Amino acid sequence: MIDFMILALPRSGTTWASNWLTTDTTLCLHDPLYHTHYADLDKIKSNKVLGVSCTGLYHFPKYINTHPARKIILRRDLAEINKSLDEIGLPVLTHADEVKLNNIKGMHIDYSEIFNNPKAIYEYLTQKPFDEERHRMLKEISMQPKFDAVHFDKEVTKRWLGELVTIIEEMKEEK
């Protein structure tokens, strides 16, 4: 079962956070929606404290807001996110994405806190003592996904994309 979640819009430190939150006693999966449907995340087996660091789960607030995992939501200025996305050739986000993230229940913090004020975040998510030495070392490393090596499960992607279309249609009807 997923014990903790760190959720954010893209380009907000989730790749780095997944590495930081993976230790000898914890495992933090980065963007698991590439290969696992969100409804199947709790079926992932691990002998470690299990978490996710994800830039896509915010699209599914009903699932996230009812899940018992401890949650941190990383916030970053949308203009900064879009500048970073544009620099690597990915589509930019809209205010609607920001609104969806705002509606996720959990502890909302500025993404820079995982670098600058990490102890309480780490201990809250992992329920383990903070390793200052490891954090200091990792803080000097820039981590980016190697997009051409990411494994995508096409059936999983089709399934949640179809659900996302339904969620969008429901949001339009509510207006």
ChimeraX commands (.cxc) that place a marker at each C-alpha (Angstrom):
marker #1 position 0.00,0.00,0.00 radius 0.5
marker #1 position 1.17,3.53,-0.75 radius 0.5
marker #1 position 2.22,5.11,2.56 radius 0.5
marker #1 position 3.08,8.59,1.31 radius 0.5
marker #1 position 2.66,10.84,-1.70 radius 0.5
marker #1 position 4.49,13.90,-2.91 radius 0.5
marker #1 position 2.36,15.55,-5.59 radius 0.5
marker #1 position 3.12,18.46,-7.89 radius 0.5
marker #1 position 2.86,19.92,-11.33 radius 0.5
marker #1 position 5.75,18.97,-13.64 radius 0.5
marker #1 position 9.14,20.68,-13.19 radius 0.5
marker #1 position 8.63,21.03,-9.44 radius 0.5
marker #1 position 11.30,18.72,-8.03 radius 0.5
marker #1 position 9.50,15.37,-8.12 radius 0.5
marker #1 position 12.33,13.48,-9.82 radius 0.5
marker #1 position 14.77,14.75,-7.21 radius 0.5
marker #1 position 12.27,14.04,-4.40 radius 0.5
marker #1 position 11.78,10.44,-5.51 radius 0.5
marker #1 position 15.53,9.89,-5.25 radius 0.5
marker #1 position 15.73,11.71,-1.91 radius 0.5
marker #1 position 12.85,9.64,-0.48 radius 0.5
marker #1 position 14.32,6.32,-1.64 radius 0.5
marker #1 position 16.65,4.77,0.93 radius 0.5
marker #1 position 17.47,1.37,2.38 radius 0.5
marker #1 position 14.08,1.39,4.17 radius 0.5
marker #1 position 11.91,3.48,1.80 radius 0.5
marker #1 position 11.02,3.30,-1.88 radius 0.5
marker #1 position 9.54,6.29,-3.70 radius 0.5
marker #1 position 8.33,5.67,-7.24 radius 0.5
marker #1 position 8.57,8.58,-9.68 radius 0.5
marker #1 position 5.56,9.21,-11.96 radius 0.5
marker #1 position 4.14,5.68,-11.66 radius 0.5
marker #1 position 1.19,6.53,-13.94 radius 0.5
marker #1 position 3.44,5.77,-16.91 radius 0.5
marker #1 position 3.05,2.08,-16.15 radius 0.5
marker #1 position 0.50,1.65,-13.33 radius 0.5
marker #1 position -3.08,2.87,-13.20 radius 0.5
marker #1 position -3.73,4.93,-10.07 radius 0.5
marker #1 position -6.36,2.43,-8.87 radius 0.5
marker #1 position -3.64,-0.25,-8.90 radius 0.5
marker #1 position -0.95,1.67,-7.01 radius 0.5
marker #1 position -1.82,0.01,-3.71 radius 0.5
marker #1 position -1.23,-3.40,-5.31 radius 0.5
marker #1 position 2.50,-2.64,-5.74 radius 0.5
marker #1 position 4.44,-4.90,-3.39 radius 0.5
marker #1 position 7.42,-3.70,-1.39 radius 0.5
marker #1 position 9.05,-4.60,1.90 radius 0.5
marker #1 position 9.88,-0.93,2.33 radius 0.5
marker #1 position 7.82,2.12,3.28 radius 0.5
marker #1 position 6.31,2.83,-0.14 radius 0.5
marker #1 position 5.61,6.22,-1.68 radius 0.5
marker #1 position 5.11,8.03,-4.95 radius 0.5
marker #1 position 6.40,11.33,-6.25 radius 0.5
marker #1 position 4.05,12.17,-9.07 radius 0.5
marker #1 position 3.18,14.93,-11.52 radius 0.5
marker #1 position 0.01,13.33,-12.84 radius 0.5
marker #1 position -2.05,12.17,-9.89 radius 0.5
marker #1 position -3.47,15.65,-9.28 radius 0.5
marker #1 position -5.76,14.97,-12.25 radius 0.5
marker #1 position -7.63,12.44,-10.10 radius 0.5
marker #1 position -8.65,14.37,-6.97 radius 0.5
marker #1 position -11.41,11.97,-5.86 radius 0.5
marker #1 position -8.90,9.14,-5.66 radius 0.5
marker #1 position -6.16,11.25,-4.06 radius 0.5
marker #1 position -8.36,13.00,-1.52 radius 0.5
marker #1 position -9.79,9.73,-0.22 radius 0.5
marker #1 position -6.48,7.86,-0.13 radius 0.5
marker #1 position -5.07,7.53,3.41 radius 0.5
marker #1 position -1.42,8.18,2.43 radius 0.5
marker #1 position 0.43,11.09,4.01 radius 0.5
marker #1 position 0.55,13.84,1.37 radius 0.5
marker #1 position 2.78,16.78,0.57 radius 0.5
marker #1 position 1.79,19.00,-2.35 radius 0.5
marker #1 position 4.67,20.94,-3.88 radius 0.5
marker #1 position 3.76,24.37,-5.21 radius 0.5
marker #1 position 5.78,26.27,-7.81 radius 0.5
marker #1 position 4.96,29.43,-9.73 radius 0.5
marker #1 position 3.13,28.50,-12.94 radius 0.5
marker #1 position 5.23,30.91,-15.04 radius 0.5
marker #1 position 8.43,29.21,-13.78 radius 0.5
marker #1 position 6.97,25.79,-14.53 radius 0.5
marker #1 position 5.95,26.81,-18.04 radius 0.5
marker #1 position 9.34,28.36,-18.75 radius 0.5
marker #1 position 11.00,25.10,-17.71 radius 0.5
marker #1 position 8.56,23.00,-19.75 radius 0.5
marker #1 position 9.09,25.19,-22.80 radius 0.5
marker #1 position 12.88,24.88,-22.46 radius 0.5
marker #1 position 12.67,21.09,-22.77 radius 0.5
marker #1 position 10.02,21.16,-25.51 radius 0.5
marker #1 position 7.01,20.04,-23.50 radius 0.5
marker #1 position 3.55,21.66,-23.62 radius 0.5
marker #1 position 2.88,24.36,-21.07 radius 0.5
marker #1 position 0.22,24.09,-18.37 radius 0.5
marker #1 position -2.81,26.27,-17.72 radius 0.5
marker #1 position -4.37,27.87,-14.69 radius 0.5
marker #1 position -6.80,24.92,-14.65 radius 0.5
marker #1 position -3.90,22.60,-13.74 radius 0.5
marker #1 position -3.01,24.89,-10.87 radius 0.5
marker #1 position -6.63,24.87,-9.66 radius 0.5
marker #1 position -6.71,21.05,-9.71 radius 0.5
marker #1 position -3.52,20.89,-7.65 radius 0.5
marker #1 position -4.96,23.46,-5.20 radius 0.5
marker #1 position -7.92,21.14,-4.62 radius 0.5
marker #1 position -5.76,18.27,-3.41 radius 0.5
marker #1 position -6.01,17.80,0.35 radius 0.5
marker #1 position -2.70,17.63,2.15 radius 0.5
marker #1 position 0.17,19.82,3.29 radius 0.5
marker #1 position 0.81,22.46,0.58 radius 0.5
marker #1 position 4.35,23.86,0.56 radius 0.5
marker #1 position 6.64,25.73,-1.80 radius 0.5
marker #1 position 8.74,23.23,-3.76 radius 0.5
marker #1 position 11.96,24.91,-2.58 radius 0.5
marker #1 position 11.25,23.61,0.95 radius 0.5
marker #1 position 12.36,20.09,-0.04 radius 0.5
marker #1 position 15.81,21.61,-0.59 radius 0.5
marker #1 position 15.91,24.36,2.03 radius 0.5
marker #1 position 13.78,23.13,4.95 radius 0.5
marker #1 position 13.52,19.35,4.47 radius 0.5
marker #1 position 13.62,17.72,7.91 radius 0.5
marker #1 position 9.93,17.95,8.87 radius 0.5
marker #1 position 8.83,17.02,5.33 radius 0.5
marker #1 position 11.06,13.94,5.20 radius 0.5
marker #1 position 10.08,12.72,8.65 radius 0.5
marker #1 position 6.38,13.33,8.04 radius 0.5
marker #1 position 6.36,11.40,4.76 radius 0.5
marker #1 position 8.69,8.52,5.62 radius 0.5
marker #1 position 8.14,8.31,9.39 radius 0.5
marker #1 position 11.94,7.84,9.55 radius 0.5
marker #1 position 14.71,10.01,11.00 radius 0.5
marker #1 position 16.05,12.66,8.64 radius 0.5
marker #1 position 19.51,11.99,7.16 radius 0.5
marker #1 position 21.13,15.43,7.00 radius 0.5
marker #1 position 24.35,14.08,5.45 radius 0.5
marker #1 position 22.55,12.36,2.57 radius 0.5
marker #1 position 20.30,15.36,1.96 radius 0.5
marker #1 position 23.28,17.71,1.82 radius 0.5
marker #1 position 24.95,15.47,-0.78 radius 0.5
marker #1 position 21.81,15.08,-2.92 radius 0.5
marker #1 position 21.10,18.80,-2.81 radius 0.5
marker #1 position 24.19,19.33,-4.97 radius 0.5
marker #1 position 22.82,17.06,-7.71 radius 0.5
marker #1 position 20.42,18.10,-10.46 radius 0.5
marker #1 position 18.18,15.21,-11.51 radius 0.5
marker #1 position 16.08,15.05,-14.65 radius 0.5
marker #1 position 14.05,12.19,-16.06 radius 0.5
marker #1 position 15.58,10.45,-19.04 radius 0.5
marker #1 position 12.40,10.72,-21.09 radius 0.5
marker #1 position 13.58,8.45,-23.91 radius 0.5
marker #1 position 14.08,5.63,-21.39 radius 0.5
marker #1 position 10.73,5.94,-19.60 radius 0.5
marker #1 position 8.57,2.83,-19.95 radius 0.5
marker #1 position 4.97,3.59,-20.91 radius 0.5
marker #1 position 2.24,0.97,-20.64 radius 0.5
marker #1 position -0.13,1.95,-23.46 radius 0.5
marker #1 position -3.14,0.15,-21.97 radius 0.5
marker #1 position -2.72,1.87,-18.59 radius 0.5
marker #1 position -2.32,5.23,-20.33 radius 0.5
marker #1 position -5.47,4.68,-22.44 radius 0.5
marker #1 position -7.42,3.72,-19.32 radius 0.5
marker #1 position -6.58,6.81,-17.26 radius 0.5
marker #1 position -6.75,9.17,-20.24 radius 0.5
marker #1 position -10.31,7.99,-20.84 radius 0.5
marker #1 position -11.12,8.68,-17.20 radius 0.5
marker #1 position -9.49,12.09,-17.46 radius 0.5
marker #1 position -11.76,12.99,-20.40 radius 0.5
marker #1 position -14.77,12.06,-18.24 radius 0.5
marker #1 position -13.49,14.20,-15.35 radius 0.5
marker #1 position -13.03,17.18,-17.68 radius 0.5
marker #1 position -16.56,16.75,-19.06 radius 0.5
marker #1 position -17.96,16.59,-15.51 radius 0.5
marker #1 position -16.11,19.80,-14.60 radius 0.5
marker #1 position -17.61,21.56,-17.64 radius 0.5
marker #1 position -21.11,20.45,-16.63 radius 0.5
marker #1 position -20.60,21.80,-13.09 radius 0.5
marker #1 position -19.95,25.32,-14.46 radius 0.5
marker link #1:1,2 radius 0.2
marker link #1:2,3 radius 0.2
marker link #1:3,4 radius 0.2
marker link #1:4,5 radius 0.2
marker link #1:5,6 radius 0.2
marker link #1:6,7 radius 0.2
marker link #1:7,8 radius 0.2
marker link #1:8,9 radius 0.2
marker link #1:9,10 radius 0.2
marker link #1:10,11 radius 0.2
marker link #1:11,12 radius 0.2
marker link #1:12,13 radius 0.2
marker link #1:13,14 radius 0.2
marker link #1:14,15 radius 0.2
marker link #1:15,16 radius 0.2
marker link #1:16,17 radius 0.2
marker link #1:17,18 radius 0.2
marker link #1:18,19 radius 0.2
marker link #1:19,20 radius 0.2
marker link #1:20,21 radius 0.2
marker link #1:21,22 radius 0.2
marker link #1:22,23 radius 0.2
marker link #1:23,24 radius 0.2
marker link #1:24,25 radius 0.2
marker link #1:25,26 radius 0.2
marker link #1:26,27 radius 0.2
marker link #1:27,28 radius 0.2
marker link #1:28,29 radius 0.2
marker link #1:29,30 radius 0.2
marker link #1:30,31 radius 0.2
marker link #1:31,32 radius 0.2
marker link #1:32,33 radius 0.2
marker link #1:33,34 radius 0.2
marker link #1:34,35 radius 0.2
marker link #1:35,36 radius 0.2
marker link #1:36,37 radius 0.2
marker link #1:37,38 radius 0.2
marker link #1:38,39 radius 0.2
marker link #1:39,40 radius 0.2
marker link #1:40,41 radius 0.2
marker link #1:41,42 radius 0.2
marker link #1:42,43 radius 0.2
marker link #1:43,44 radius 0.2
marker link #1:44,45 radius 0.2
marker link #1:45,46 radius 0.2
marker link #1:46,47 radius 0.2
marker link #1:47,48 radius 0.2
marker link #1:48,49 radius 0.2
marker link #1:49,50 radius 0.2
marker link #1:50,51 radius 0.2
marker link #1:51,52 radius 0.2
marker link #1:52,53 radius 0.2
marker link #1:53,54 radius 0.2
marker link #1:54,55 radius 0.2
marker link #1:55,56 radius 0.2
marker link #1:56,57 radius 0.2
marker link #1:57,58 radius 0.2
marker link #1:58,59 radius 0.2
marker link #1:59,60 radius 0.2
marker link #1:60,61 radius 0.2
marker link #1:61,62 radius 0.2
marker link #1:62,63 radius 0.2
marker link #1:63,64 radius 0.2
marker link #1:64,65 radius 0.2
marker link #1:65,66 radius 0.2
marker link #1:66,67 radius 0.2
marker link #1:67,68 radius 0.2
marker link #1:68,69 radius 0.2
marker link #1:69,70 radius 0.2
marker link #1:70,71 radius 0.2
marker link #1:71,72 radius 0.2
marker link #1:72,73 radius 0.2
marker link #1:73,74 radius 0.2
marker link #1:74,75 radius 0.2
marker link #1:75,76 radius 0.2
marker link #1:76,77 radius 0.2
marker link #1:77,78 radius 0.2
marker link #1:78,79 radius 0.2
marker link #1:79,80 radius 0.2
marker link #1:80,81 radius 0.2
marker link #1:81,82 radius 0.2
marker link #1:82,83 radius 0.2
marker link #1:83,84 radius 0.2
marker link #1:84,85 radius 0.2
marker link #1:85,86 radius 0.2
marker link #1:86,87 radius 0.2
marker link #1:87,88 radius 0.2
marker link #1:88,89 radius 0.2
marker link #1:89,90 radius 0.2
marker link #1:90,91 radius 0.2
marker link #1:91,92 radius 0.2
marker link #1:92,93 radius 0.2
marker link #1:93,94 radius 0.2
marker link #1:94,95 radius 0.2
marker link #1:95,96 radius 0.2
marker link #1:96,97 radius 0.2
marker link #1:97,98 radius 0.2
marker link #1:98,99 radius 0.2
marker link #1:99,100 radius 0.2
marker link #1:100,101 radius 0.2
marker link #1:101,102 radius 0.2
marker link #1:102,103 radius 0.2
marker link #1:103,104 radius 0.2
marker link #1:104,105 radius 0.2
marker link #1:105,106 radius 0.2
marker link #1:106,107 radius 0.2
marker link #1:107,108 radius 0.2
marker link #1:108,109 radius 0.2
marker link #1:109,110 radius 0.2
marker link #1:110,111 radius 0.2
marker link #1:111,112 radius 0.2
marker link #1:112,113 radius 0.2
marker link #1:113,114 radius 0.2
marker link #1:114,115 radius 0.2
marker link #1:115,116 radius 0.2
marker link #1:116,117 radius 0.2
marker link #1:117,118 radius 0.2
marker link #1:118,119 radius 0.2
marker link #1:119,120 radius 0.2
marker link #1:120,121 radius 0.2
marker link #1:121,122 radius 0.2
marker link #1:122,123 radius 0.2
marker link #1:123,124 radius 0.2
marker link #1:124,125 radius 0.2
marker link #1:125,126 radius 0.2
marker link #1:126,127 radius 0.2
marker link #1:127,128 radius 0.2
marker link #1:128,129 radius 0.2
marker link #1:129,130 radius 0.2
marker link #1:130,131 radius 0.2
marker link #1:131,132 radius 0.2
marker link #1:132,133 radius 0.2
marker link #1:133,134 radius 0.2
marker link #1:134,135 radius 0.2
marker link #1:135,136 radius 0.2
marker link #1:136,137 radius 0.2
marker link #1:137,138 radius 0.2
marker link #1:138,139 radius 0.2
marker link #1:139,140 radius 0.2
marker link #1:140,141 radius 0.2
marker link #1:141,142 radius 0.2
marker link #1:142,143 radius 0.2
marker link #1:143,144 radius 0.2
marker link #1:144,145 radius 0.2
marker link #1:145,146 radius 0.2
marker link #1:146,147 radius 0.2
marker link #1:147,148 radius 0.2
marker link #1:148,149 radius 0.2
marker link #1:149,150 radius 0.2
marker link #1:150,151 radius 0.2
marker link #1:151,152 radius 0.2
marker link #1:152,153 radius 0.2
marker link #1:153,154 radius 0.2
marker link #1:154,155 radius 0.2
marker link #1:155,156 radius 0.2
marker link #1:156,157 radius 0.2
marker link #1:157,158 radius 0.2
marker link #1:158,159 radius 0.2
marker link #1:159,160 radius 0.2
marker link #1:160,161 radius 0.2
marker link #1:161,162 radius 0.2
marker link #1:162,163 radius 0.2
marker link #1:163,164 radius 0.2
marker link #1:164,165 radius 0.2
marker link #1:165,166 radius 0.2
marker link #1:166,167 radius 0.2
marker link #1:167,168 radius 0.2
marker link #1:168,169 radius 0.2
marker link #1:169,170 radius 0.2
marker link #1:170,171 radius 0.2
marker link #1:171,172 radius 0.2
marker link #1:172,173 radius 0.2
marker link #1:173,174 radius 0.2
marker link #1:174,175 radius 0.2
view
